[in-house]
Every structure is written in C-alpha cells, then in structure tokens.
Amino acid sequence: MNAGGCAMNKNILKKIEKYILPDTDKRFDNSSKEVVHLQHLSNLSQERIRMYIGKKVRTLRKGLNLSLVELSQKSGVQLATLSRMEHHKMVGTLQSHLKIAKAMGVEVTELYSDIVPEGKMVTVGRKPVEPDMYMDSHKSSYELLTNQVMDKKLMPILLKIEPGGKTTREQQRAGSEKFIFVIDGKIEVGISGKTYQLSKGNTLYFKASLPHHFTNIGKLTARVLSVLTPVTL
C-alpha cells in the first residue's frame, strides 16, 4: 500500500471508531477489556450486531480450517474473547477486529459485510458542506462521495488533480477492481508500466491490485470519479 493510500486509510479508520466506543461499565472478566458499546452502527440493536459479527468470524475461521486456539495464537486476541464473540456474547473492539481480520487474511470490512441496515437498502445523499477530503499530494486530493463507507460494497471517490499534479502509487489487495470516469480535464493513467491517456468522458476499468497512479497532463484541473470495490482499508 502506498503512503498516500495509508494516509487516507487511517482517516477512514477514524470514521469507524465512532461506531465502536469503549464501555467501561461492563466487563466479562477481570483480564479482558475487549468489551464495547456500539452506537449508531446501522441503527441495529447490539444483539443483532453481535450476531452478525460473531457469525462472520466463525464462518471465516471455519473456512480456513482454524480452531479457536489457532486463531487466538495468530491474532493475539484472547481465546475467551473469540469464543464470546462467536457465541454472540460480545462484539469486541475495533483493535480486536483488525487483529482478527489480519490473522485471517481479509480486510476488516469483511467482518461487517453481513450488517445490512434495515430500511437503508437505498440511500439518497447530498454533498456535505464540508466533505471528507484527504490530500494525496500537494497537487491532488481525494473526496469521499458517500457516508458510512463501512456499510458499502463500493467506495466512490472524487479525485482532483491540479495541472502538473500526480497521485502517489496505489496498489490494493488481490481481487480489488477500480472504475474511473473522467469528468473534466485530461489525465494519464499508469498501470504496471503501461500508460493510458484519457480525456473528458473517457472511462477505464482495471484490476486495482496492479500498481497504478494518475497524472494530470492537461492545462486544467482534472476531476475524476473513481469507484473501488471492495472497500479497502
């Protein structure tokens, strides 16, 4: 993952943290601090969230033929915590989710993939007054075009590149795909050593696991719609 991508990913992780907040009033045992209170996550009850996440962890673990003991050893998450999560007794912290996902070789978003908000199958959004914008370099920036990105299968981004600007090198995990549509300007896309020149109205679809970057080769600010799937942290 490139430096620019990591910076944006850290910012996205901060957005997740508002859903998983420490609850110091509850403890299952003296040694475990892996108890959390979830607020505002898809408007679901804690019981249903525990069920969704616990079931997903168990399904992924079984698919890898890992025992609870083995997953605990690989992830560093306590065996008791993993057991309670799989039995829908607790949710776990964001930190434990990250460790579990890494140990099983998946993105943390995979743990939340089954959480579908009731009544939220269709979302109509308006551009916020202060959109979430992340600087990739001094001449390029990313703007997230949707909220609650962790609930989504797609990550739509508006990429802006000033004349002469260039994004840092990106490379998402295997299986990732990206679609781009040039709204304004002229850009050159570099993918694994090959270059493609695109102007207003042109599109490009490619495997995001290949190293790639974007360069503004025009005289005007380039605006590009970029859609990545799956959501990658």
ABEGO torsion letter per residue (X at the ends): XBAAAAAAAAAAAAAAAAABBBBAABBABAABAABBBBBGBGGBBAAAAAAAAAAAAAAAAAAAGBBAAAAAAAAGBBAAAAAAAAAGABAEBAAAAAAAAAAAGBBAAAAAAABBBBGAABBBBBBBABBBBBBABAABBBBBABBGAAABABBBBBBBBBBGBBBBBBBBBBGBBBBBBBABEBBBBBBGGBBBBBBBGBBBBBBAABBBBBBBABABBBBBBBBBOBBBX
